[in-house]
């Protein structure tokens, strides 16, 4: 390149090291919490007898730790290493990089404190309360600004495929997070969702499904397109396949959210859209898998000896398996069997442990020797980690599939007399306890492998010398001279802002077409005249139910199947949920559905069941909540809650906030008297009284309609 002036610059490896270390540290924490949660499902004593470590509280801690702390930090480590090298420029602003790092760790720390305390919105993968949501938005925008700044000052003319995925991930996660988190604060620690019932369910699963898509999938596809060719020392199999893969994936993915809500009260047209686009998704998803695996053509001999490639091959294969299983689970006939069972848990963990976990391990094993200018301390240990992780996934997933099919078939079994063969839900749980034990063993094996990796990483770092700033040089980017016959996509790749705008349009279309009509067209949620807002005490009980994460084990959505209406009662109607902020339909039945539990048992049954579940259900695996009978609930925030809900359109009478606490005490006294009649003494302000009020309300509005229309 005679006559070309080369510009000197350096890549910042220090920020990559910090994100890498955070990935490993939070990964161990998240996996350990997961193993504890898995153990709690067959050993109630593992809930440790306090409100902060019950399954309902630590399950969201586990999901947030592995998704946002483990996988999130891995994404940032991978991007901060690959992006500057692909663009031949450092990240735009070093201060922003460090703000991003410390801001993200602060968010994780706040989640680790607030979730065990029960400060939660209860929305899947979006449980954090509004002040943390705002911090997430600020830190995410800082990350995006740093990326776009680097794109603008790049020295490389075209954007490589990995960059396309990084950009789409940034834009989409920002849109999803902002719209799903819209809420009206009551106080610093409490808010109510801007959406209610059916609309809230649709927006939540538009977010929930696409958080999986654009946080756990597209960034990792970007990382795959950089690190897999690097590790294999082979070019990407097909540039044109990557174009089709990228645009079809980001356009189709955003429509698929409703497949989480099949057979529910969601309008049928939205369910059908979700199914159709879910089935179509298999094509671009497998396009990505094929492009990844065929990149290894001619390098399969290396897979035998290189643990990095071993992890990558299984990761990409697990991605293919998950993205076949997803469309299959969205078929209504399969969903009828699988939904609310452990099949969904297995599906999520094939993706989480196989795709995200294994690719993260591969990337870290590849990065560490590069940044410390040495060889991996022990290939043998890394290979051992690979086999421990693989066995861990098998021991995790296979028992979950067996548990799911066993339990689902037991739920749907009828005797010759036409009655439920297993009318007691607990019978179906006890049957699958051995599977839960095997699952916990699988998780423990996977965690042990990760601990082995930590040792290997520490020894690798000790034997090398860390290079904080890696020098490089490249010519400045010259103005582009258009030429005839230039491939259209190559022209787009020269225009990062234009490219980002196109990606944004592609992801907005599906969401807008599904969500806007559901919110604006009233016929999508037919109202029921007998459905009234929650009383102040029921509202307090509902917030307590949310705080304890009860939705993690109990659904509140009876599907229109004979096996469900026989077991639980009348199927659930859209109009019953118009005052539910947030919706609590749930996605897993570790315990029975509760939507028609109101009036089914006396107050004393609920009291004893919460204090000691085995006293009412011998053999129950539910943890006891004895503190609820003595904990005093602070009702001073009730007027503020009423005012907030009035602003959101809940028709409480004008000035009702002044009357609410008086009404609350009247209802509480009635429950206390009812309990006294059975020999139970509690104070009207105790938590158990509020929870009983809420549970006794569930599903009773529709009974009023039935009673008035015989």
N, C-alpha and C positions, 0 to 999 in steps of 0.2 A: 504494500500500500504506500508506494513512494509518493511523497508530496502531501500525504495526509497527516495532519497534526493529531497526535493521540493525547487525550485528556486523562489526567491522573485522578483517581478517586479510590475510596475504600468502602468495603462492606462491613456493617456493624454485626459482628458475631455475638457481642455481649448480650444484646436484647434477645437473640435466639437462645442463648444459654439460659437466660432467666426464665423465658417462657417454657423451655424444655424441662428445667428443674421443677417448675410449678406443675407442669403436666404430670410428671412422675409422682410428686408429693401428693397432689390432690387425687390422682388416680388411685393411689393406695388407700387414701381416706374413703373415697367413694365406693371402692370395691369392698372394703372392710364393713362399711355401713350396709352394703348390699347383702353380705354374708350374714350379718346380724338379723336383718329384716327377713331373709330366707329362713333362718333358724326359728324366728318368732312364729312362723306359720305352723310349725309342728310342736313347738315348745313354748307355751304361753309365758313361762317363767322368764324367758329371755327378754320380755318387755320390761323387766327390772323394777316393776311395781311403782313407777312414778309417771307423771303425765308427759315428761319430756322425751322419754325413750320408747313410747308405745309405737307399734307398727304404723298407725295412722300419721304420726308425726315424723318418723324417720324415713318412711318411704319417699316422700317428696325431697327429703334431704339427700337420699341416695340418688334419685333421678337427676336432681339439679347438680350434684357433685360430679357425676359421671358425664353428663351432657355438657354443662357449661364450664366446669372446672377442669376435668380431665381432657375431654375432646376439644373444648374451646381453646384451652392453652396450647394444645397440640396443633390446632389450625393456625393459631397466630405464630407459633414457632416455625411451622412449615412455610407460611407465607413470608415472614420476615427474612427467611433464608433464601427462598426461591425467587421472590419477586424482584429484588434488586439485581440479581444475577441475570434474570430474563430481560430486564429493562436496561441493564448496564448503567445503573445509577443507584446511589444509596436511597433509602427511604427519604421522603421529602423533608421531614422535620424530626430531629432526634428527640426533642422535648416532647413532641406528640407521641412518639414511640413509648417513652417512659411514662407519660401520663396514661397511655393506654394500658401499659403493664400494671402499674400500681392501682389504677382505677378498677381494672378487672379483678384483681386480687381482693380489693376492698369489697366489691359486689359479692364475691364468693364468701368472704368472711361474714358479711351482713346476712347472707342467706343461711350460713351455718349457725348463726345466732338466732335469727328470727323464726325459722321454720320449727325447730324443737320447742320454741315458746308458743307455737300455735298462731303466729302472725302470718296468715295466709289468705289468699283470694280463692284458693281451692281449684284454680284453673290449671289443667294439666300442662306441665312444662312452663307455666307462667304464674307460679304460686306467689311470687314476691309482691309485697305491698307497694303502693304508689310511689313513695319517696325513692325506693330502690329502682323501680321502673324508670323513673326520670334519670337516675344516675346511669343506668344501662344505656339509655338513649344517647346521653352525652358522650359516654366512653365509646360507644359504637360509631357515632358520627366522627369522633376524633380519629378512630381507626380508618374510616372511609376517606376522610380528608387527607390523611397521610398516604393512602394508596393512590388517590386521584392526583395528588401533588407529584408523586413519583412518576405517574404515567405521563404527566405533562412535561416533565423535565428529562424524559428518557432519552437514551442514545440509540435505541433499537427502533427501527421503523415500524415493524409489525408487532402486533400483540400475539404472543404465543397462546395456544389453547388454554393452558392453565389459568392465564390472566382472565379469560372470558368467564370462567367459573368463579374466580375470586370476586369479580365485579358483580355478577348476578347474585351471588350469596350476600354481598354487602347490601345491595339495594333491596332485595326481597326481605331479608331479616328485619331491616329498618321499617319497611311498610307493615309487615306482620306484627312486629312488636308494638308499634304505635297504635294501630287500630284495635288490636286485641286488648290492649291495656287501658283503653279509655274507661275511666271510672270517675265517680264523684267522691272526694274524700269526706269522711265523717270526722276523722281526727288524724293524727300523724301515723297511727297504726291501723286504721280501719277505713275501708272505702267500699262502695257498692258499684258493681258493674254498670256501665252505660246501657248494656243490653240485658234483656230478660228472657227467660224460658227458651223457646225454640230459636229465637234470633241469637241468643247468647250461645246456645249449643252449636249453631252453624258457624258463628264467628270463631268460637273456641277451636273447633276442629278444622276450620280453614287455617287457623294458626297452628294447631297441634300437629296436623299432618305435614304442613309445610315447614314447620320448625325441623321436623325430621328430614324433610327434603332439602332445605336450604341451609341447615346448620350441620346435619350429620351426613349429608350426601354430596351436594354440589361442591362444597369446599374440599372434600376428600377426593372427589373426581379431579379437581384441579391439582391437588397434591399428587394423585396417581399419575397424571400426565407429565409431571416434572420428575418425581422420584423413581418411578418404575423404569422409564427409559435410562435414567442415570445409573440405577443399580444394575440393570441388565446390560448397559452399554449398547443399547439398540435404539434406533429411531422409532417414534410412534408408528404403529402399523398403517393407519390411514388418516390423512388430513381431512379428506372429504367426509369420512365417516364421523370424525369428531365434530364437524360443522352440523351434520344432520342430528347427531347425538345431542349436542348442546341446545340448539334452538327448539327441537321437539320436546326435549326433557323439561326445559324451564317453562314452556308454554302449557304443556299437558299437566304437569305436576300440580299446579295451583288449583285445578278443578276437582281434584280427587278427594278433598276433605270429607264430603258427605258420606263416603263409604264407612266412616266410623259410626254412622247414625242410621244404619239400615233397620227397617222394621220399627223405628221409633216414631215419635209424633212429628218428625220433620216432614214437610210436604213431599209427596211422592215424586214430583218432577225433579226436585233437588237430589233425592236419593238416586234416581235414574241417571242424572248427569254424572254424579259421583262414580257410579258403577261403570258407565261407558268410558269415561276418561281414565279410570283405574286400569281397565283391561287394555286400553291403548298404550298405557305407560310401559308395558312390558317391552315394546319394540325399542324405544330409545334407551331404556335401562340396559337391556341386553346388548344394544349397540356399544355402550360404554364398556361393558364387561368384555365383549369380544375384542374391542380395540385394545384393551389392557392385556388380555391373555395372548393375543396374537403379536403384541409387541415383543413377547418373549421368544418368537420364532427364532430358531438357531441358537437359543441361549438356555434351553431346557437342561443341558448338561450341568450348567452352573447351579440350577435349582437344587440339585442333589447335595451340593457342598456349601452353598451360601445361605445362612439362616435368614438374611435380609430378604432374599427372593422367596424362600419358603413361606415366610410370614405374608409377603405380598400376594403370592399365588392363592393362598387360602383366603386372604382378605377379599380379593377380587371375586373369588368363587362364592364366598359368603354373600357378597353384594348381589351376585347373580341369583343365588338361592332366595334371598330376601325379596328381591324385586320380581321373582316369579310368584312367590308365596303371597305377596301383597295383593296383586291383581286377583289371585285365586280366592283369597279371603274376602274380596269385595264382591264376589258373585253371591247373590242373595241366598242360594241354596246352601252354599258352604258357610256363609256368615251366620245362617240360622243355627248351625251346629257350633261354630267356633266362638262367636261373640260371647263375652262375659266369662269365658273359660281361660285356662292357662295356655291355650294355643297362642293367644295374642302375646302373652308374656314370652313364650318361646320365640315367636316371630321377631319381636323387638330385640331379643338378646342374640339371635343369629346375626342381626345387623350390628348391634352394639358391641358384642364381644368379638365377633368374627371380622366384620368390615372395619369398624372404627378402631377397636382395640388392637387388632393385629396390624392394621396399616400404621397406627401410631407407633407400635413397638418396632416395626420395620424401619420407619423413618428415623426414630431415635437411634437405633443401632447403626444406621447409615451416617447420621449427622455427627454423632459423638467423635468417632475417629477422625472425621474431616476437620472438625473445629479444634481438636487437640493435636492434630498432625501426628497421628500414631495409628497403630492397628487396633482392632477390637481385642480387648484383653483375652477373652476366651470364646472361640467359636463353638466349642463343645457345650459351654454353659448356655449360650444363646439357643443352640439346637435343643437342649434339654428344656429350656423355657418354651420353645415352640411346641414340643410334644405335650408338655404339661398344660399349656393353654388350649391345645386342640382337644385333649382328653377332657379338660374342664368344660369346654363348649358342648361336647357330646354328652357328658354326664348332666349338664344343665338342661339341654334342649330335649333330648329323647324322653326323659321321664315326664317333662311338661306336656309333650304330645300325648303320651299315654294317659296322663292325668286328665287332660282336656277331653279326649274322646270318651274315657270312662265316665267322667262326671256328666258330660252333656247327654250321653245315652241314658244315664240313670235319671236325669231330670225329665227326659221325654218318655220314659217307660210307663206303660199302662198295664194293668192286670186285665184278665179276660172279662172281669166284671166292669171294666171301664173306669176303674179308679187308678190314681197314681200309684205306681209300684213302690215308690220311695217318697211318701208324703212329707217325711221329716228331712229337711234340707241337710241336717247334720250327718245323716247316713251317707250322703254323697261326698261329704268332706272327709270323714273318717277313712273312707275307702282309698283315698289318694294320698294319705299321710306318708306312706313309704316313698312315694314319688317326690314329695317335698324334701324328704331327707336326702335323697340322691341329688336333687337339685342343689341343696346347700353344699354337699360334698363337691359338686362340680364347680361351684363358685369359689370354694376354698382352694381347690386345685389351681384355678385361674389366678387367684390372688397370690398363691405361693410362687407361681411362675413369674409374676410381676416383681415380687420381692427379690427373686434370683436376678432379674434384669437390673435392679437397683445396684446390687453388689457388682455386677459386671460393668456397669456404667462408672461407678466410683473408681474401680480398679483401672479402667481404660483412661479416665481423666488423670489419675495419679501417675501413669506411666508416660503421659504425653505433656506437651506444653501448649496451653490455650492461646490461640491467636485472636485477640479481641477485635482487631481491625485488619481485614484482609485486603491488600492493595490490588488494584486492577487498572486497566487502561482501555480506552475505546475512543474512536473518532466521534466528534460531535454529530448530532443528527442533522443531515442536510435537508433543505426544503425539497419536498417530493415533486418530481416532474412526471405528470400523468403520461401514460403511454397507452396506445391502442391495444385492446385485447387483454387488459389487466382483469384478472378474476375478480368478480364483484365482491366476494368476501374479503379478499386481500385489501381492497379499497376501504372496506369498513374497519379493518384491523388497524388502519393508520389513524383512525379518528376515535379516540377513546371516549370522548364525551358523547358523540353521536351513537357509538356502540352501546354505551350505558343507557341512554335514553330509549333505544330500541328494546333492550333487555327489560327495562322498566315497563314499557307498554305491553310486552309479551306476558309479563307476570300479572299485570293489573286486570287484563281482560276477563279471565276466568273468575277471579274473586268478585269483580263488579257484577257480572251476570248472575252469580248465585246469591250474593248477599243483599244487593240493593232491592230486588223485588221482594225478598223474604221480609225485609224491614218495612218497606213502603206499601206493599199490597196487603190490605187487611185480611182478605179471604185466605191467606196462607196460614193464619192462626185464628181459627174460628173461636169467638169468645163464648164462655159459658156463664150465664147470669148468676149462678149460685156461687161462683168462685170469688171470694173476697180476700182483701189483704190480710196478712198475718197480724194477729193481736200482738201487742208489745212483748208479752211473755213468750209467745211462740217465736217471735223474731229473735229474742235473746237465746232461746233454745236452739234455733237454726244456726245462729252465729257460733254457738258452742259446738254444735255438730260439725260445722265447717272447721273450726279451730282444732278439733281433735282428729281431723282427717278421716271421718267415718265413711266418706264417699270413696275412699280407697278400697273398701271391702264390701260396701253395700250399694247396689244400684237403686234408682228410683224411677224405673222405666219398665213397665210391664208390656212386653211385645204381644201382638195379637195372635199368639199360638195357644192351642188348647192346653198344652202342658203348662203354660204360664198362667193362664186365666184360672185353671183348676187349682193351681198352687197358691196364687197370690190374690186373685180377684179380677175385677173388670180391667181391661187393658187401658193404658194411659192415653189421655187426649191432650192435644196441643193447648187447648184453652185452660187447662189446669195449672199451667206453669207461668202464666202471665206476670205473676209477682215474684218469681224466683230469680233473685239476683245474688249470686250467680246460679245457673242451672246446676242440678246435682244428679244428673242421670247416671253417672258413673260409667266405668268401662270394664269392671271386673267384679264377679260375685264370689268373694271368699265366704261371705255370709249371704243370707237370703235377701231378695228385693224388699224394700221397705215402703214402696209407694202406697200400699193399701193397709199399712200396719195400724193406722189410726182406729181406735175402738175395738181392735182385735183382741187385746189383752187388757186386764185392769191396770190401774196405775201402779199397784203394788208389784205386779209381775215385772214391769219395766224397772222399778226400783231395785228389786232383788237381782234382776238380770244384769244390771249395770254394776252393782256392788260385787256380785259373784255369779258370773254367767253359768257356772256348772250347777248352781242351785236350781235353776229353771230348765237348763238343757244339759243333763248329765253327759260328760265327755266333750263338752264344748271347748274349742281351741281359742275362743275370743279372750283377750286379756281382761282382767277385772279393772273397774274404775272406782274403787272404794272412796277415793278423795272427793268424788262428786257429791257425796252425801253430806260432807262437812265443809267443803269449799264454799265461801260466800261470794256470790256474783255481784259485781258492781253495776248497778242499773242507772248510774248517773248520766251515762251517755245515751240513754234511750231517747230523750227529746231531740238530740242532735241527729240520731239515726232516722227518726220520723221526719224531721225537716229535710234531710238529704233525700229520702225516698219520695217525699212530696215533690221535690224539684225534678225527680226522675219520672214523675207522672203517676205515682201510686196514689189512689184517691182517698187518702185519709182526710177527715173533715178539717176545715180551716181551724187553726189554733189547737189541733189535737195534741201537739207536742206538750202542751201544758197539762193535759188530762191523762197522758199515756201511762205515767208511772202509777197513778191511782188505779187505773184499770188493770195494770200489771199485778198489783198487790191483791186485788179482788180475785183474779184467776188463780194466783199462787195460793191464796188461802183455801180455795176450793180443793186444790190438789192436796194440800197439807191435810185437810180434814178427811179426804178420801183415803190417804195413807194412814192416818191415825186410826181409822175404823178397822184397819188390818193389823194394828199394833206397831206401826212404823212411825217414829218421831223424827221429823226434820224441820228445819227453819224454812219459812217461805222464800228467803233470799238465797237458799242453797242452789248450787248448779243443777242438781238432779231434778229439781222442781221445774226449772225452765226447759230442760231436755225432755222431760215427760210431756210437758205442754206441747212441744213441737211434734214429738212422735205420735201423740194422740190426735193431732190435727191432720197428719199425712193421709191424703187420699179421701178425706171425708167430704170434700165439697161435692164430688160427683154423686156421693150417696144421698146428699140433700136433694139433688135433681131427681134421682131415682125414686126417692120417697114421695116427692111432690108430683111425680108423673107415673102412677102405678100402671 
